[in-house]
Amino acid sequence: MSVLAAFETQLTRVGAGRNRTAAAAAPGAAIAILREHGCRSLAVAGAVPGRDEYVLAARAAGLAVVEPGTIRPTRAPDGGISLGRLGVAETGSVLVHSTAADRRLELCVDVHVVLLDAGSVVPTLDEALARVRELSARPPAYASLVTGPSRSADIERRLAVGVHGPGVLHVLLLER
């Protein structure tokens, strides 16, 4: 099994959605995913390459666009699009490396779409952690490994999804 196929299998296992698309078609694909989940508003992370294309596609689809720096836990858009730096085939995790503003998007939206270059998937968590060390030596400030939608069983040992972050995580694999 290829590293990419193993990553996709693990994404499904941990409850994350996944699609592959050509990089040029990514804005439309990301907006379609958000609309499938009923999103009416979204934020696009500042780190997303071609950010303006995503904003234009969102507005053309009738979605309200919110700037990441204005997001608050009590005032957040339904969805968000951010950039993943690498994927981990072993765990189905995605590494996001963010500014403070983009971090708000990653934590406060209900539906999080992560754009990830299909060639940036590594086989193991050990390899991913070595890259985290490299990334953490320079800005932006926040690095997180995200594995599936947010979930917790803290209250009466009952699983709740979306308590401490997005209830839906969808990885859009960009093929060049």
Backbone hydrogen bonds, N-H to C=O, Kabsch-Sander energy under -0.5 kcal/mol:
donor,donor_aa,acceptor,acceptor_aa,energy
6,A,2,S,-2.4
7,F,3,V,-2.2
8,E,4,L,-2.4
9,T,5,A,-2.1
10,Q,6,A,-2.3
11,L,7,F,-2.6
12,T,8,E,-1.9
13,R,9,T,-2.1
14,V,10,Q,-2.2
15,G,12,T,-1.3
16,A,11,L,-2.7
17,G,169,L,-2.8
19,N,171,V,-1.8
21,T,173,L,-2.5
23,A,175,E,-2.0
25,A,22,A,-1.2
26,A,23,A,-1.2
29,A,25,A,-2.1
30,A,26,A,-3.0
31,I,27,P,-2.1
32,A,28,G,-2.2
33,I,29,A,-2.0
34,L,30,A,-2.1
35,R,31,I,-2.5
36,E,32,A,-2.3
37,H,33,I,-1.1
38,G,35,R,-2.0
39,C,34,L,-2.3
42,L,64,A,-2.4
43,A,79,G,-1.4
45,A,43,A,-0.5
45,A,81,I,-3.0
48,V,45,A,-1.5
51,R,48,V,-1.3
53,E,50,G,-1.6
54,Y,50,G,-1.0
54,Y,51,R,-0.5
55,V,51,R,-2.1
56,L,52,D,-2.6
57,A,53,E,-2.2
58,A,54,Y,-2.3
59,R,55,V,-2.5
60,A,56,L,-2.5
61,A,57,A,-1.3
62,G,59,R,-1.5
63,L,58,A,-2.7
64,A,40,R,-2.5
66,V,42,L,-2.8
70,T,67,E,-1.9
71,I,68,P,-1.4
72,R,75,R,-1.8
75,R,72,R,-1.5
79,G,41,S,-2.0
80,G,111,V,-2.1
81,I,43,A,-2.2
82,S,113,V,-2.4
84,G,115,L,-3.4
85,R,95,L,-3.6
86,L,95,L,-0.8
87,G,120,S,-1.5
88,V,93,S,-2.5
89,A,87,G,-0.6
89,A,122,V,-2.9
90,E,123,P,-1.1
91,T,88,V,-0.5
92,G,88,V,-2.6
93,S,88,V,-0.8
94,V,146,V,-2.4
95,L,86,L,-3.0
96,V,94,V,-0.6
96,V,144,S,-2.7
97,H,83,L,-0.5
98,S,142,Y,-2.9
103,R,99,T,-2.1
104,R,100,A,-1.3
105,L,101,A,-1.1
106,E,102,D,-2.0
107,L,103,R,-1.5
108,C,104,R,-2.4
109,V,105,L,-1.4
110,D,78,D,-1.6
111,V,78,D,-2.0
112,H,168,V,-2.8
113,V,80,G,-3.1
113,V,111,V,-0.5
114,V,112,H,-0.6
114,V,170,H,-2.8
115,L,82,S,-3.0
115,L,113,V,-0.6
116,L,172,L,-2.4
118,A,174,L,-2.6
120,S,117,D,-2.3
121,V,118,A,-0.6
122,V,87,G,-3.1
122,V,120,S,-0.5
128,A,124,T,-1.8
129,L,125,L,-2.8
130,A,126,D,-1.7
131,R,127,E,-1.5
132,V,128,A,-2.0
133,R,129,L,-1.8
134,E,130,A,-1.4
135,L,131,R,-2.7
136,S,132,V,-2.9
137,A,133,R,-0.6
137,A,134,E,-0.8
138,R,135,L,-1.8
142,Y,98,S,-2.6
144,S,96,V,-2.6
146,V,94,V,-3.2
146,V,144,S,-0.6
147,T,145,L,-0.5
148,G,146,V,-0.6
150,S,166,P,-2.9
152,S,160,A,-2.2
156,E,154,D,-0.8
157,R,153,A,-0.6
158,R,155,I,-1.9
159,L,157,R,-0.5
160,A,152,S,-2.9
162,G,150,S,-3.0
167,G,110,D,-1.1
168,V,110,D,-1.8
170,H,112,H,-2.7
171,V,17,G,-2.6
172,L,114,V,-2.9
172,L,170,H,-0.6
173,L,19,N,-3.2
173,L,171,V,-0.8
174,L,116,L,-2.9
174,L,172,L,-0.5
175,E,21,T,-3.1
175,E,173,L,-0.6
